[in-house]
């Protein structure tokens, strides 16, 4: 090995490999068919051995589960489906003992309609102060029968629902940019700001290392909540990226920074971080959230949405590095998550790009080809400077499950779209841990219920147990890549230099004698002279790099 690097490691979050846990589908510890904290605690050694640095948990709070936990009824407790607050506290300690940091989801744009605040708002009656913490507005039209403005929900249909008062009379409308069970909070109200600052401290004091902020661009709304109009400017929408949101994050950053020197339960002091879910149309808008006194990092959705195309990938990587360089923030790289089509399926399609507005569910996909490309994409992301996210099951090469029976679909987008959008459940199917019948090891022997979503029978061959001892498996590739990344690549500067390796290739070198080459062309390509193979996503052919294959190289 000839790789060399700086002896001083940057802040952990600048290079972290973070594993996303969709708790309901990771591992079932109590046998009720739902993933839970007990299941995660049992699998912590697996996650340690995988080689990741941190775990991001989708919402584990008390919730009616109208939107998979993103409708929070109590931000300071654990939903009984998953366990207890005491179990969460033990998990944080145990994760730290395994050198795994813990990032929890925070949902500040909206709450559940079962949250005590919203229930109090409904009970209090017209013009009550309790309603000021949400967006209750009179309707338009002669009798207020029309919504207050023309905003549409991200889940389909109007973003407004009209309430009926206790006496049976029609009342005002309330805003919900997602499902009606998720009323938007009014961030102009000081009680809302104070409450979330208290929630941050609650979890920081329990040792969490950071927060993934749901809909980070959407908290603030334009004063007066104006109409979008027929031909809106997508860079200036009234319900996202409003200037007031940055003041919120500057206040939060001060809180997080105040805990940086505090010992974590089960671990040493360390920076506590914010990761933003920021979907915005321009790099300039995106970068504003990553200024030194705001969020630490944000998801790179441009990369996730990019097609398997050399020119496109080159352009996205270049643009990402440039936009992050403006504010001194580290880039992040992600291929799949709980809201998107698993990239094994996407990369096997004729159109390999991703669009949240048109997921093209049911489009033909060659999963053999998709998995080959997914292996190459995994090494590409792990080789790039900055942080990387691994969605649970990506390390097993799982494909999207597209044949879930209609009556089992739980994603609210399915009902809200009248069945046109089958939703996101296909990437949320419980993981296969073994070939055991019933749940493929997701639940313990003698479980009282089957998995909450059906698993494809062929997943037994993609289970952890099936791949564990196979040196050519996707799991082995991820372990090898994450190990090398953690040992060497994370020490390197957050820069790269492009290399011309021929048409249809993506190639770059980084300091320390490291080079990454991906062949997206239809023909094999020659490897650079004077370099030896460190790791490859697939076998070479007569010393050439085959199509849809990635290789890591180092100086002899």
Backbone torsions as a table, in degrees:
resi	resn	phi	psi	omega
1	UNK	NA	127.4	-179.0
2	UNK	-116.9	5.8	178.3
3	UNK	-61.5	139.1	175.7
4	UNK	-133.7	155.5	-177.0
5	UNK	-157.7	171.6	177.3
6	UNK	-62.2	142.3	179.0
7	UNK	-76.3	-6.7	-177.6
8	UNK	-108.0	118.4	-179.5
9	UNK	-78.6	141.1	174.3
10	UNK	-73.2	174.2	177.5
11	UNK	-51.8	141.1	-170.8
12	UNK	-55.6	-37.2	-173.7
13	UNK	-74.4	-14.0	-179.5
14	UNK	-75.5	-18.9	-176.5
15	UNK	-133.5	8.9	-170.3
16	UNK	-65.0	143.1	166.5
17	UNK	-97.8	115.1	-171.3
18	UNK	-114.2	128.2	-177.3
19	UNK	-99.5	123.4	-178.8
20	UNK	-87.2	124.6	178.4
21	UNK	-108.9	112.0	169.4
22	UNK	-87.4	95.4	-162.9
23	UNK	-52.8	-39.9	-176.6
24	UNK	-62.9	-19.5	-172.8
25	UNK	-122.6	7.6	-176.7
26	UNK	-84.0	-61.6	179.3
27	UNK	-159.7	135.2	-177.5
28	UNK	-98.4	115.3	-178.2
29	UNK	-91.6	-24.4	-174.8
30	UNK	-108.7	0.2	172.7
31	UNK	83.7	16.4	-179.8
32	UNK	-95.5	6.3	178.0
33	UNK	88.3	-0.7	179.8
34	UNK	-115.8	135.6	173.5
35	UNK	-62.2	151.9	-174.9
36	UNK	-154.5	177.9	-179.0
37	UNK	-64.7	-36.8	179.0
38	UNK	-60.5	-40.1	178.4
39	UNK	-64.5	-40.1	178.8
40	UNK	-66.5	-44.4	-178.0
41	UNK	-59.0	-37.6	179.1
42	UNK	-67.6	-28.8	-174.9
43	UNK	-99.0	7.5	-180.0
44	UNK	-57.2	-39.7	176.7
45	UNK	-60.4	-36.1	176.7
46	UNK	-60.7	-44.3	-178.2
47	UNK	-69.0	-37.6	175.2
48	UNK	-61.6	-46.3	-177.7
49	UNK	-69.8	-25.3	176.4
50	UNK	-62.4	-33.9	175.3
51	UNK	105.1	15.1	178.7
52	UNK	-83.2	163.9	-177.7
53	UNK	-101.0	-25.2	-174.1
54	UNK	-152.0	160.2	177.9
55	UNK	-118.9	130.4	173.3
56	UNK	-107.9	122.7	179.4
57	UNK	-99.7	125.3	167.4
58	UNK	-62.3	165.3	-169.0
59	UNK	-50.7	129.8	177.9
60	UNK	-113.1	9.4	-174.4
61	UNK	-76.6	167.2	174.2
62	UNK	-59.2	127.9	-173.8
63	UNK	-159.0	144.2	171.1
64	UNK	-71.4	-7.5	178.0
65	UNK	64.5	35.1	173.8
66	UNK	-68.7	-25.8	176.9
67	UNK	-138.4	54.8	174.1
68	UNK	58.2	29.5	179.2
69	UNK	98.4	-9.1	177.3
70	UNK	-83.4	15.4	170.2
71	UNK	-121.2	93.2	-168.2
72	UNK	-93.3	127.7	177.4
73	UNK	-98.1	-24.4	178.5
74	UNK	-150.8	112.4	-175.9
75	UNK	-80.5	-5.3	-175.7
76	UNK	-114.3	16.8	179.2
77	UNK	-146.2	162.9	-178.2
78	UNK	-97.2	137.9	177.6
79	UNK	-64.1	135.6	-179.8
80	UNK	-56.2	-25.0	175.5
81	UNK	-56.6	-34.0	-175.2
82	UNK	-98.2	-23.0	-177.9
83	UNK	141.5	-142.1	-176.3
84	UNK	-129.5	165.6	176.1
85	UNK	-61.6	-39.2	178.6
86	UNK	-61.2	-38.3	176.9
87	UNK	-65.2	-40.2	178.4
88	UNK	-63.0	-40.3	178.8
89	UNK	-64.5	-39.6	177.7
90	UNK	-67.6	-39.1	178.9
91	UNK	-61.0	-42.0	179.9
92	UNK	-60.2	-44.8	178.5
93	UNK	-63.2	-46.9	-177.8
94	UNK	-64.9	-37.0	176.6
95	UNK	-63.0	-44.9	178.9
96	UNK	-61.3	-36.3	178.6
97	UNK	-66.0	-23.0	176.5
98	UNK	-95.2	11.3	-177.3
99	UNK	63.5	32.9	176.4
100	UNK	-113.4	124.0	176.1
101	UNK	-83.4	163.4	-175.3
102	UNK	-125.6	123.9	175.5
103	UNK	-116.5	130.0	-179.1
104	UNK	-112.1	150.2	178.1
105	UNK	-73.5	140.4	172.8
106	UNK	-124.0	133.1	-175.1
107	UNK	-118.3	84.5	-174.4
108	UNK	-93.8	-12.3	-178.3
109	UNK	-72.6	-33.8	-175.2
110	UNK	-150.3	161.3	175.5
111	UNK	-119.7	-171.3	174.2
112	UNK	-88.4	153.2	173.6
113	UNK	-70.1	-6.8	174.0
114	UNK	-98.7	3.3	175.0
115	UNK	-63.8	141.0	-179.2
116	UNK	-53.4	-35.1	179.2
117	UNK	-63.4	-44.2	-176.7
118	UNK	-72.3	-38.1	177.5
119	UNK	-63.1	-39.3	177.1
120	UNK	-66.3	-36.1	179.5
121	UNK	-64.4	-41.5	178.8
122	UNK	-66.9	-39.7	-176.3
123	UNK	-73.8	-26.8	-172.1
124	UNK	-71.8	-24.4	178.1
125	UNK	92.6	177.3	-174.5
126	UNK	-57.2	140.7	173.9
127	UNK	62.7	15.8	-179.9
128	UNK	-73.6	149.6	179.6
129	UNK	-61.8	-30.4	-179.2
130	UNK	-60.5	-25.8	-178.9
131	UNK	-79.0	-13.8	-176.9
132	UNK	-73.0	-12.9	178.5
133	UNK	-81.8	-5.4	175.4
134	UNK	-125.5	-173.5	179.4
135	UNK	-107.7	82.0	173.4
136	UNK	-96.5	122.3	-178.8
137	UNK	-137.3	148.9	175.2
138	UNK	-68.0	149.9	179.1
139	UNK	-78.9	168.2	175.2
140	UNK	-94.3	169.7	-176.6
141	UNK	96.7	169.8	-175.5
142	UNK	-58.4	-38.0	-177.8
143	UNK	-117.7	22.0	-179.8
144	UNK	67.7	25.2	-174.3
145	UNK	-82.8	-6.7	-179.8
146	UNK	-108.8	148.4	179.5
147	UNK	-58.1	155.9	-177.7
148	UNK	-63.0	-27.7	175.3
149	UNK	-151.6	-173.7	-172.8
150	UNK	-97.2	16.7	-176.6
151	UNK	-66.2	142.0	178.7
152	UNK	-110.6	143.2	177.8
153	UNK	-68.6	146.4	173.8
154	UNK	-62.3	-23.1	-179.2
155	UNK	-92.9	4.1	179.5
156	UNK	102.4	145.8	179.4
157	UNK	81.8	179.5	-179.1
158	UNK	-64.4	149.2	178.6
159	UNK	-88.2	17.8	-177.1
160	UNK	-132.6	143.3	173.0
161	UNK	-130.6	135.5	-179.6
162	UNK	-90.3	137.7	179.7
163	UNK	-96.1	161.8	171.5
164	UNK	-110.8	126.1	-178.7
165	UNK	-69.6	167.5	-176.8
166	UNK	-59.2	-28.7	-179.1
167	UNK	-87.7	5.6	177.5
168	UNK	91.5	-4.2	-179.6
169	UNK	-83.8	149.6	177.1
170	UNK	-63.8	135.7	-178.4
171	UNK	-108.8	-160.5	178.3
172	UNK	-76.1	179.0	177.4
173	UNK	-105.1	149.5	174.2
174	UNK	-120.3	149.4	-176.2
175	UNK	-85.3	136.4	171.4
176	UNK	-146.5	105.6	-179.0
177	UNK	-71.7	-8.9	175.4
178	UNK	-120.6	-127.6	-178.4
179	UNK	-78.3	157.5	176.9
180	UNK	-58.1	-24.4	178.1
181	UNK	-78.1	5.4	-177.3
182	UNK	-127.7	72.9	-179.2
183	UNK	-65.2	134.3	178.4
184	UNK	-69.8	139.4	175.5
185	UNK	-83.4	150.4	-180.0
186	UNK	-95.0	100.9	-176.0
187	UNK	-77.6	2.1	170.7
188	UNK	-80.9	-12.8	-176.3
189	UNK	-88.1	128.9	-177.2
190	UNK	-62.8	-28.2	179.1
191	UNK	-67.6	-32.9	177.8
192	UNK	-65.9	-45.4	179.7
193	UNK	-63.1	-44.9	-178.8
194	UNK	-64.4	-38.4	-178.7
195	UNK	-63.7	-43.8	-177.6
196	UNK	-74.5	-29.7	172.8
197	UNK	-64.5	-37.0	176.4
198	UNK	-67.0	-39.4	178.5
199	UNK	-64.0	-41.9	177.0
200	UNK	-56.5	-48.9	-178.4
201	UNK	-63.6	-37.6	-179.8
202	UNK	-55.7	-47.7	-176.8
203	UNK	-81.2	-32.8	176.1
204	UNK	-62.9	-37.9	178.8
205	UNK	-69.6	-18.4	175.0
206	UNK	-92.6	4.6	169.3
207	UNK	98.4	6.6	179.4
208	UNK	-66.0	150.5	-175.3
209	UNK	-96.4	-5.8	179.1
210	UNK	172.2	178.8	-177.5
211	UNK	-134.1	134.7	167.4
212	UNK	-93.6	122.8	-172.5
213	UNK	-98.3	113.2	179.9
214	UNK	-69.1	137.4	177.5
215	UNK	48.1	48.9	-173.1
216	UNK	-60.3	-23.2	-178.0
217	UNK	-87.8	-2.1	-167.6
218	UNK	-110.7	-1.6	-171.6
219	UNK	-62.6	-47.7	-177.7
220	UNK	-85.7	144.4	176.0
221	UNK	-119.5	155.9	177.9
222	UNK	-65.2	137.7	178.4
223	UNK	-52.6	134.0	178.9
224	UNK	84.9	-7.4	178.7
225	UNK	46.5	62.5	-176.7
226	UNK	-69.4	161.2	175.8
227	UNK	-61.1	152.8	172.7
228	UNK	-74.9	-42.4	-179.7
229	UNK	91.7	172.6	-175.3
230	UNK	-75.7	-30.9	-176.7
231	UNK	-130.5	70.8	-171.9
232	UNK	-73.3	154.0	171.4
233	UNK	-85.3	113.0	-174.1
234	UNK	-66.5	-15.5	177.2
235	UNK	-88.7	-0.7	-175.6
236	UNK	-143.5	53.4	178.9
237	UNK	-83.3	145.4	-172.8
238	UNK	-75.7	-8.0	-177.1
239	UNK	-114.4	12.2	177.3
240	UNK	-152.6	152.6	175.1
241	UNK	56.2	38.4	175.1
242	UNK	-83.5	146.3	-170.9
243	UNK	-54.8	-33.1	-174.9
244	UNK	-63.6	-19.6	-177.7
245	UNK	-65.9	-28.5	-176.3
246	UNK	-71.8	-30.4	175.2
247	UNK	-63.3	-38.4	178.3
248	UNK	-59.7	-47.4	-176.5
249	UNK	-72.1	-29.2	174.8
250	UNK	-65.1	-39.1	176.5
251	UNK	-65.8	-42.1	179.7
252	UNK	-64.6	-39.0	-177.8
253	UNK	-61.2	-38.1	177.5
254	UNK	-61.6	-38.6	179.5
255	UNK	-66.2	-48.5	-178.9
256	UNK	-61.5	-43.6	-179.4
257	UNK	-62.5	-29.2	179.1
258	UNK	-68.1	-18.0	179.3
259	UNK	-99.4	-0.7	-173.2
260	UNK	-60.1	-33.2	-177.8
261	UNK	-95.8	0.2	-179.5
262	UNK	-79.9	134.0	177.0
263	UNK	-61.4	139.2	175.0
264	UNK	-87.5	143.2	173.6
265	UNK	-56.1	121.5	179.6
266	UNK	81.7	5.6	-177.3
267	UNK	-157.9	-179.4	-177.7
268	UNK	-87.0	169.3	174.4
269	UNK	-59.8	159.8	178.1
270	UNK	179.7	157.9	-178.6
271	UNK	-61.8	138.2	174.2
272	UNK	-100.9	138.2	-165.4
273	UNK	-127.9	160.6	173.3
274	UNK	-117.7	134.0	175.5
275	UNK	-119.8	121.6	-175.1
276	UNK	-95.4	136.5	164.8
277	UNK	-87.6	100.9	-172.5
278	UNK	-125.1	103.7	175.0
279	UNK	-101.2	106.2	-179.6
280	UNK	-139.9	155.1	-171.3
281	UNK	-78.8	-18.5	-176.6
282	UNK	-129.2	149.0	177.1
283	UNK	-60.8	-32.4	-178.7
284	UNK	-65.2	-43.5	177.5
285	UNK	-63.4	-44.7	-178.9
286	UNK	-58.7	-46.1	-174.2
287	UNK	-64.5	-27.6	-178.7
288	UNK	-60.1	-29.4	-179.5
289	UNK	-73.7	-14.1	-173.6
290	UNK	-108.8	17.0	174.5
291	UNK	-62.6	154.8	-169.9
292	UNK	-55.7	-22.1	-179.0
293	UNK	-106.0	16.1	178.3
294	UNK	-121.2	-126.6	-177.2
295	UNK	-77.6	152.7	-180.0
296	UNK	-78.2	-40.0	-179.2
297	UNK	-156.0	173.8	179.9
298	UNK	-152.8	157.2	-178.9
299	UNK	-70.0	142.1	-178.8
300	UNK	-97.7	84.5	-176.6
301	UNK	-74.5	-22.9	176.9
302	UNK	-61.1	-39.8	179.3
303	UNK	-68.9	-43.9	178.8
304	UNK	-59.2	-39.8	-175.7
305	UNK	-81.0	-12.7	-174.2
306	UNK	-68.1	142.1	176.5
307	UNK	-70.9	162.3	175.6
308	UNK	-77.6	82.4	-172.5
309	UNK	-148.1	128.9	-173.5
310	UNK	-60.3	-49.0	-177.8
311	UNK	-63.6	-41.6	-179.6
312	UNK	-64.7	-43.9	179.4
313	UNK	-65.0	-42.7	177.7
314	UNK	-57.6	-45.8	-178.4
315	UNK	-64.4	-43.7	-178.4
316	UNK	-66.8	-43.2	178.6
317	UNK	-61.4	-45.7	179.2
318	UNK	-59.0	-48.1	-178.5
319	UNK	-64.5	-38.2	179.4
320	UNK	-63.3	-48.6	-179.9
321	UNK	-62.0	-39.3	-178.7
322	UNK	-66.9	-43.9	-177.7
323	UNK	-68.6	-36.5	179.1
324	UNK	-74.0	-30.9	179.0
325	UNK	-62.9	-31.0	-178.7
326	UNK	-59.6	-31.9	-175.4
327	UNK	-117.9	6.5	177.1
328	UNK	70.5	24.2	-178.5
329	UNK	-99.0	152.1	177.1
330	UNK	-80.1	140.9	175.2
331	UNK	-72.8	163.7	172.6
332	UNK	-129.2	156.9	-176.6
333	UNK	-134.8	131.3	-177.9
334	UNK	-147.9	142.0	-177.5
335	UNK	-108.3	-29.0	-178.9
336	UNK	-151.2	161.0	168.3
337	UNK	-157.3	-170.6	-173.0
338	UNK	-72.1	-6.6	-178.8
339	UNK	-108.9	-5.5	-169.7
340	UNK	-122.4	171.0	177.2
341	UNK	-75.0	131.5	177.7
342	UNK	-55.8	137.5	-169.7
343	UNK	-72.7	-17.3	172.2
344	UNK	-59.7	-43.4	178.4
345	UNK	-71.0	-44.5	-178.1
346	UNK	-62.1	-42.9	-178.2
347	UNK	-72.8	-11.0	176.6
348	UNK	-93.2	-0.2	179.5
349	UNK	-88.9	166.0	173.6
350	UNK	-65.8	-43.8	174.4
351	UNK	-99.2	108.9	-172.7
352	UNK	-92.8	4.0	178.8
353	UNK	-80.4	171.9	176.4
354	UNK	-128.7	137.9	177.6
355	UNK	-135.1	118.7	-179.2
356	UNK	-59.5	-29.3	-179.5
357	UNK	-79.6	-15.6	179.8
358	UNK	-149.2	88.4	-175.1
359	UNK	-76.0	-10.6	177.9
360	UNK	53.7	40.5	177.5
361	UNK	-60.2	135.2	-178.7
362	UNK	93.4	-7.7	175.9
363	UNK	-64.6	139.8	-178.5
364	UNK	-55.5	139.9	-179.9
365	UNK	-141.3	130.9	174.0
366	UNK	-91.6	97.7	-173.5
367	UNK	-71.2	-21.8	174.6
368	UNK	-65.6	-47.5	176.0
369	UNK	-64.5	-43.7	-179.6
370	UNK	-60.4	-39.6	-179.9
371	UNK	-69.8	-36.8	177.2
372	UNK	-61.4	-46.2	178.2
373	UNK	-67.4	-36.5	179.6
374	UNK	-63.6	-37.7	176.7
375	UNK	-62.4	-44.5	178.9
376	UNK	-64.6	-41.9	-179.9
377	UNK	-63.8	-35.0	178.9
378	UNK	-61.3	-47.0	179.2
379	UNK	-66.8	-35.1	177.0
380	UNK	-60.2	-49.5	-177.6
381	UNK	-64.7	-39.5	-178.9
382	UNK	-68.2	-23.0	-178.5
383	UNK	-85.4	-19.6	-175.3
384	UNK	-75.9	150.8	178.4
385	UNK	-70.4	146.3	-179.9
386	UNK	109.6	-159.3	-178.8
387	UNK	-96.1	161.5	179.8
388	UNK	-139.5	145.0	178.6
389	UNK	-115.6	138.1	176.8
390	UNK	-119.8	116.8	177.4
391	UNK	-80.2	136.0	-176.3
392	UNK	-49.9	132.2	-178.6
393	UNK	95.0	-19.7	175.8
394	UNK	-63.0	-34.1	-179.7
395	UNK	-71.3	-7.5	175.5
396	UNK	-104.3	-4.4	-178.3
397	UNK	72.2	33.6	-178.3
398	UNK	-72.2	144.8	175.7
399	UNK	-99.7	166.0	175.1
400	UNK	-64.3	139.3	174.6
401	UNK	-95.1	111.3	-171.2
402	UNK	-108.6	4.8	-177.8
403	UNK	-118.5	32.3	175.7
404	UNK	-65.3	128.9	179.4
405	UNK	-57.9	143.8	-176.0
406	UNK	-52.6	-41.8	-173.7
407	UNK	-72.3	-9.4	178.8
408	UNK	-100.2	-9.5	-179.2
409	UNK	-67.3	131.3	-177.1
410	UNK	-115.7	-13.3	-179.5
411	UNK	-63.9	127.0	-178.0
412	UNK	-63.3	-19.7	179.4
413	UNK	-64.5	-26.2	179.9
414	UNK	-64.4	-50.1	-179.9
415	UNK	-70.5	-40.9	-176.7
416	UNK	-65.6	-27.6	-179.1
417	UNK	-94.7	6.3	-177.6
418	UNK	66.4	27.6	178.9
419	UNK	86.3	-2.8	-179.9
420	UNK	-70.2	-35.0	177.2
421	UNK	-109.9	114.1	-177.1
422	UNK	-76.1	-0.4	170.9
423	UNK	84.8	-160.5	-169.1
424	UNK	-112.3	6.6	-177.2
425	UNK	-63.8	-24.7	-177.1
426	UNK	-64.7	-21.4	176.3
427	UNK	-100.7	5.7	-175.5
428	UNK	-114.7	12.8	-178.5
429	UNK	-66.9	136.8	-177.8
430	UNK	-53.6	142.9	-174.7
431	UNK	-69.9	148.6	173.5
432	UNK	-93.0	121.5	179.5
433	UNK	-102.4	-23.9	-179.0
434	UNK	-154.3	-176.0	177.6
435	UNK	-94.4	9.2	-177.9
436	UNK	-60.2	131.9	179.7
437	UNK	-64.9	154.8	177.5
438	UNK	101.9	-55.3	-177.8
439	UNK	-145.6	8.5	-178.4
440	UNK	54.0	39.0	176.9
441	UNK	79.3	0.4	178.2
442	UNK	-64.3	-41.0	177.7
443	UNK	-109.1	158.1	179.0
444	UNK	-72.6	164.2	175.8
445	UNK	-56.1	141.3	178.7
446	UNK	77.1	18.7	-179.2
447	UNK	-58.8	145.8	-177.6
448	UNK	-80.7	-15.3	-177.7
449	UNK	-146.7	154.5	175.3
450	UNK	-79.5	170.1	178.4
451	UNK	-55.7	145.9	-174.4
452	UNK	-65.0	-21.6	169.5
453	UNK	-128.9	143.5	-176.8
454	UNK	-70.6	140.1	178.5
455	UNK	-97.5	138.8	175.6
456	UNK	-62.4	139.9	-179.5
457	UNK	-59.9	-34.4	-177.1
458	UNK	-69.2	-10.1	178.7
459	UNK	-67.8	-15.4	177.5
460	UNK	-59.0	-34.4	178.4
461	UNK	-76.8	-11.7	178.1
462	UNK	-107.0	6.7	-176.6
463	UNK	-68.0	164.3	176.7
464	UNK	-58.0	-45.3	-179.1
465	UNK	-60.9	-39.7	-178.8
466	UNK	-67.8	-32.0	-176.4
467	UNK	-94.7	-13.9	-170.4
468	UNK	-52.8	-46.8	-175.5
469	UNK	-100.9	9.8	-177.4
470	UNK	-96.2	111.2	-177.2
471	UNK	-68.0	-12.9	-179.8
472	UNK	-102.8	5.9	-176.7
473	UNK	-75.3	164.1	175.3
474	UNK	-62.1	-40.5	179.8
475	UNK	-60.0	-43.8	179.0
476	UNK	-63.3	-38.0	178.8
477	UNK	-62.9	-46.5	179.4
478	UNK	-62.1	-43.4	-179.4
479	UNK	-61.9	-43.1	-179.8
480	UNK	-66.3	-44.7	-179.6
481	UNK	-64.8	-43.2	179.8
482	UNK	-67.5	-35.3	178.7
483	UNK	-64.8	-47.5	179.0
484	UNK	-65.8	-38.3	178.1
485	UNK	-62.1	-45.7	-178.7
486	UNK	-68.7	-32.6	-176.4
487	UNK	-81.9	-34.6	-172.8
488	UNK	-125.2	-53.8	-168.2
489	UNK	-66.0	-31.6	-177.6
490	UNK	-65.5	-19.1	-179.4
491	UNK	-83.0	-11.7	-172.7
492	UNK	-80.3	155.6	174.8
493	UNK	-58.4	153.4	-177.3
494	UNK	-83.0	53.4	-179.5
495	UNK	-138.0	165.2	172.7
496	UNK	-149.9	162.4	177.1
497	UNK	-125.2	123.9	-178.6
498	UNK	-69.6	146.0	178.4
499	UNK	-123.0	135.4	177.1
500	UNK	-85.2	104.2	-179.6
501	UNK	-108.6	10.9	178.5
502	UNK	110.7	166.5	-179.2
503	UNK	-59.3	143.0	175.8
504	UNK	74.4	18.6	178.5
505	UNK	-120.5	155.9	169.1
506	UNK	-121.6	118.9	-176.2
507	UNK	-142.2	138.6	177.5
508	UNK	-153.3	158.2	173.9
509	UNK	-119.7	152.3	174.8
510	UNK	-124.7	164.6	179.8
511	UNK	-56.2	155.6	176.9
512	UNK	90.4	9.2	176.5
513	UNK	83.8	19.9	-178.0
514	UNK	-100.7	140.2	176.2
515	UNK	-139.7	141.3	177.3
516	UNK	-119.7	134.1	-179.2
517	UNK	-135.5	124.8	177.1
518	UNK	-118.4	129.2	178.3
519	UNK	-101.3	107.7	176.8
520	UNK	-103.9	6.2	179.9
521	UNK	-84.5	176.2	-178.7
522	UNK	-85.6	-9.6	-175.4
523	UNK	-119.9	151.0	174.7
524	UNK	-61.9	151.4	178.6
525	UNK	-125.7	153.0	-180.0
526	UNK	-76.5	147.9	175.7
527	UNK	-82.6	150.7	178.9
528	UNK	-61.4	143.9	179.0
529	UNK	-71.3	148.9	174.5
530	UNK	81.1	7.3	179.3
531	UNK	-121.8	150.9	176.6
532	UNK	-116.9	156.5	-176.4
533	UNK	-76.4	127.9	176.2
534	UNK	-95.6	-42.3	-179.9
535	UNK	-162.6	142.5	178.9
536	UNK	-133.6	147.4	-179.0
537	UNK	-77.9	-12.6	178.3
538	UNK	-161.9	171.0	-177.3
539	UNK	-68.3	146.4	174.1
540	UNK	-79.6	159.9	179.8
541	UNK	-120.0	104.9	-179.4
542	UNK	55.6	39.3	178.4
543	UNK	79.4	2.7	178.7
544	UNK	-103.5	155.1	178.7
545	UNK	-90.2	114.3	-177.2
546	UNK	-68.6	169.7	175.8
547	UNK	-59.8	146.4	175.9
548	UNK	57.4	42.0	-179.8
549	UNK	-135.4	144.9	178.6
550	UNK	-118.9	144.9	178.2
551	UNK	-134.9	141.2	170.3
552	UNK	-101.6	135.5	-175.3
553	UNK	-127.5	153.2	175.7
554	UNK	-143.2	159.8	-179.1
555	UNK	-64.1	146.3	179.0
556	UNK	-61.9	NA	NA
